[in-house]
Amino acid sequence: MSDNKSVRGCLIERKGRYYAVISYYVGGYRQQDTKSTGISVTSHKKREAEKIKDQLVQEKEKELEQLARKKESHSFADCLERWIDYKSAQIESTTAWGYKNRGKTIIEYFREKDIKIEELEAKDLLNYCEWALANGRRNIYSENTPTGLSRRTVRDQLTLIKGFLNDAVVQGVIMINPADKVKVPRVKEDNTEEIAYMDKEQSKAFLNYVRTVPVFEKLYCITKVGICYGFRRSELLGLKWSAIDFEKEEIIINHTIVRVEQGDIGRDNVKTKSSHRYLPLLESVKGDLLDVMEHQKELGIYSKDGYVFKWDDGRTYSPDYITKTFKKAVIRCGCVPEDLTVHGLRHSCCAILFEDGWELGKVQNWLGHSDITVTANIYNHVSKKWKNKQGKIADKSFG
């Protein structure tokens, strides 16, 4: 840091005029500026020249102060990145992965803006929220994919920012938290948007497709289990043979495979308390699972505590591999909604159970939803087709 008190000035005579010589230090090195006062030596106005010299000294002091403050200020993006790294070391790995994923878009945006944390204002955060809602999606899979993040995602990002800035206030880096009064702007939501799922006929068609197309045949059993049980992706990949009792004919959900920064890891826990559940081993699934087991035994990769779904060399499937391969199968199949995802198997299971007349509570227990409102929300989306059928019946009744 420059010492502003080291700024000195003096007058010299050169070519019949007074010149101000300003001396100062930057980075430990002495610097010197020489500027003409514009006053002739013969004009006997040395006092005016002295005033000009003093003014130049003050200007240089202010310039050095601004330079020092700029050097002491911190990049908002860099500080947030370091804070996320620090927090990630203190929390559960999957939560840490969520922190880092949530922070990537924020860090990229503010790094490009080059905004310092000391200069950050509420309007900067509001500008980010508006940008994220319109353009914040980092991965675009197709032309029809929206480029903006959902309001919920942006709200989660803002919560992350607020937590970071609260710590910055405690550390004395900033005086107040500029995010305190910032709210994510409301956007016009498309209430007609529907959850992507398959009905019975579509499910049968899709299963037949992946079973008969060699490049997708690995998806067959995992897709069937996903449709029949509504397992999450982490639950499908985390299913072990030890969790399947062929004699008692039951399956226990107690292990998952998730993606974290270090890679894919297995955990002996599930998303919520209600996610840990026992389910009957369906006859329609039992035969397919036994086929997979027999195949693994032939390859010498079967073990009681091993994973059900894995490569022929014994490696477990990566969550990203399943997601991308499933997406390719959906697009090439052409008989199911194009925006169907692996998680859409969960919605498909829900839809089929509702179609067969299951009650909300029973569907909730089958899927392991911790909140019945989640189950009800899916029902509201998938029941549109049945309501249309009932509408035709009602039209005849009142017509």
N, C-alpha and C positions, 0 to 999 in steps of 0.2 A: 504494500500500500504506500502511496506517495505521502510525504509529510508536507502539508500545505504551508506550514510555517517556514519551510526552507525556501520558499519563493522570495527572491530578492530582486531589486531593481536599481539601476543607476543610470545617470546620463553621461553621454560621451559626445564630443564634438567631432563631426565628420563633414567635410566639404562645406563648412560654414553653417551647418545646421545641428540642432540637438537631436540625438538618437537615444531611445530608451533601450537598455540592455536588460532583459528579463532572464534570470537564472533560476533553475529548479531541477528537481531530481525525479526521474521516472525509472522504476525498477532498479534503484540503486545507482543509476548512471546520471551524471550531471548533463543537463540540457541547457541550451542558451538560445534565446530569440532576440533579434535586433530589429527594432522598428523605428521609423522616422516619426518625430513628433510634428514635423512640418513647420517648426518654428526656427527662424534664423537666429544665429548667435548674436548678430549685430542689432537685433531688434530689442535687446534688453528685456526679454520676456521669459527669463529662465524659470520663474515661479509657475507660469502656465505650462511650461514643458515638464516641470516636476509633477504637476497635477495629472498630466497625461500619462506620465510614467507610473504614478500611483494607481491610476485607473487600469492600466494594462496589467499591473501586478494583481489587482483584485480580480480581473477577468481570468487571468491564468489560474488563480486559486480556485475559482468556481469551476473552471474546466477540469482541474485535477480532482476536485471533490466529486464531480459527476462521474469521472473515470473510475474513481475508487469505489463509488456506490455500484457502478455497473459491474465491476469485478467481484464485489461482495454479493451481488444478487445471484439467485439460483434459478436454473431452468425448471419450470413447472414439470415438464415431461420427465426430466432426469430425476427430480426429487420423488415423483410419483413412482417411477420404476424402482428406485432404491427402497422406497417404503413397502411396495408390494413384495419385493424380495425378502425384506426383513420380516414382514408379517407371515409370509409363506413358510418360513422356518419354524413358526410357532403354532401352526394349525394343521389339521388333518390334510393329507396329501391331495385328496380330491377337491377339498374346499380351496386349497392353495392353487390348484389347477384352474378352478373357476375364477379366482381372483386375477390370475395372469391373463386368462382369455378375455375377461371383462375389461382389463386394463389396456390391452393391445391397441384397440381402436382409439381410445382416449390419448394414449401416449403418442401414437403416430400423428394424430390431429394437432396436438399442442406442440409437438416437436417441430412440425412444419411452420406453425405460427410463431415459434421462438418467443413465447411469452414467459416472463419471469414470474416466479411464485409471489415475489413482493409486489409485482405490478398487476397481479390477477384481479379482475373485477367480476362482479356478478354478471355483467353483460357478456363477458367472455364465455362464461359457463352456459348462459342462456343461448348464445350463438352456437355453442357446441351441441346442445340438446336439439336445436332446430336442424342443424346439419345432420346429426345422427339419425333423426327421424326420417330425413329425406334421402340420405346417401350413406348411412353408416354400415351397411352390410358389407363385410369384407370378402365373403365367398359367394360368388354368383354362379349357380349351376346351370341356369338356362335363361333364355331371353325373357321368359315369363316370370322369373323370380324377382320379387320386389327388391329394390336397392336400399330401402330404408329399414332401420331397426324398429322393432315393436316398441310401443310406449313403455311396456313393462321392462324390457331390456334396458332402455335408456334410463328409466327410473332406478334400476339396479346399479347402473354405472354412476349415476349421480350420488347414490348412497355411498358407493365406494369413494368417490371424490370427497364427500363431506367427512367421512371418517379420516381420510388422509389429512385434510386441512385442519380438522380438530386437533390432530396430533401436532401439526405444524404450529398451531397457536400455543399449545402446551409447551413446545420446545422453544418458543419465543422467536420463531422465524418470521411469523406474521402476527399482527395485533388482533385481527378479527377474521372470522371465517366468511369469505365472500359467498359461499354456497348456501349459507343458512336460510336465506329467503328465496332461493331459486327453486322453482317448480318446473317439472317437465310440461311443456305446452300440450294442451289437448289437441288431438288430431281427429279428423273425421274418419271414423272407423266403418269398415264395410261389414255391416251386420248380416249380410247375405253369405259371407264366407263360411264354407263348410269344412269340417274335419275330413281328411282323406281316409277312407276305409274301404274294405271289400265286403260285399254281402256273400251269401252262401255260394251262389253261382259263380261269382267272380273268384272267390277263394278256390273253388274246385278247378276252374280254368287256369288260374295262376300256378297252382301246385302241379297240375299236369304239365304245364309249360316248362317249369324249372326241372322237373324230373326227367323230361325227355330231351332237353337241350344240354349236351355234355358240359359246356362251359359254365352252366349254372346248376348242375346236379348237386353240388355241395350245399346248395341253399335249400334243397327239398325238405329234409327232416327238420332243420332249424326253423324253417318257415312254418311247417305244419305244427310244431310245438308252440310257436309264437301265436298262431291263429287259435289253437285249441285252449291255450292257457292264458294268453294275454300277457306273457312275460315281457319285461323290459329288456332292452338289448343287453344290459349288464347282467341280467339274470339268465338270459339264454346262453351267453358266453361263459358264465360262471357255473353252469349246471355240471355237476360231477356225478359219476356213476354211483358214488357212495350215497348220494341224495335220492337215488331211485331204488325202491324196494319192490322187486318184481314178485315176491311171494305175498307180501301184504298189499301189493298193488297201490302204492302211494308215492308221491314225490314231495320232498321238502325243499323249500326255497330258503337257503341260508348262506349262500356264497355268491359273489359277483366278481366280474372282471371290469375294471374301469380304466380309462385313459388319464394319466397324470403326466406332468412335465418330463419325468424320467422314463416314461414308457407305460406299458400296460401292466397293471398289477392285479393280483387276486386278493379279495378281502373276505374274511369270514363274518361279514355283516351286510345288511341290505339297506335300502334307502330309508325306510321308516319302520317303526315297530310292527305296523300292520302288514308290511311287505314280507315279513317272516311268517310263512304260512305252509300248511300241509294241504295237498290236493290229491285226489284219487288218480291213479294211473289209468288213463283211458285206454280201452281196448284198441281204438283207432290209432293210438300213438304207440302202444306197447310193441307191436310188431315192427314198426319202423325203427324204434330204439334198439331192439334186439338185432336187427340187420346191421345197424351201425356198430354195435358191440362186436358182432361176429367179424365184421370187416377189420376192426382194430386188432382183434386177436390174430387174424391171418397175417397182418402186417407186423405183429409183435409190439404194438404201441399201446395195448390196453393195460390199464391198471385200475384197481378198485377205487383209488382216490384220484384217478385221472379225470380229465375233462371229456365230456361227451362230444363236443364239437371242436375238432382240431384238424390240422393238416395230416397227410399220410406219413409225414416224418416225425409226428408227435408234437409239433409246435402248435400252440394255441392260436386261434384266429385273432387278428387285431380288430378292435371295434371299428376302425376306419375302413378296413378291408370289407367287412360285412356291410357297412353302410353304402360304400361305393358300388360294390358288386350287386347288391340288392337294387340300387337305383338303376343300374344298367339293365337288369332283368325287367324291371317295371316298364322302362321306356321301350325295350325291344318287344316285350309281350304285347302291348297295345290293348289288352283286354281289361285293364284296371286303371284307376285314376293316375295320371302322370305325376302328381305330387305325393303319391304314396311313399312313405318311408318305413324303415324297420319298426319305428314306434307305431306306425299305422297298423301293424299286426295287432297291437294291443287294442286299438280302436275297433279293428275288424272283429276281434273276439267279443268285445262289448256289444257291437251292433248285432252280431249273430245271436248272442244270448238274449238280447232284447227282442229280436225278431221271433225267437222261440217262446216268448212270454215270461222270461225271468223277471222277478221284481228287482227294484233298485238295490235293496240291501243285500240280496244274494249275489248280484253282479259285483257290488262293491267288495264283498268278501272274497269272491273268486279272483278278482284282479288285484286285491291288496291295496285299494285306495284308502288313504288315511282319512279322507274327507268325502262324505257322500255327495257333496256339491260338485266334486270333480266328475263323479259317475253321472250325476244328473245333467251336467253340462254336455257330456258326450251324448247322452240320450236325446237331449234337445236337438242336437245336430243330426244324428242318424235317423231320427224318427220322422223326418220330413217326408220320406217316401211312403211310409205307412199312413201318414196323415192324409196324403194325397189320395191314397186308395180309399180311406175312410170317407174322404170328402165326396168321392163319386157315389159311395153308398148313401151318404146323407143327402146328396142331391136327388137321388131317387126317392128317398123318404119324404122330402119336403116338396118335391117337384109336382 
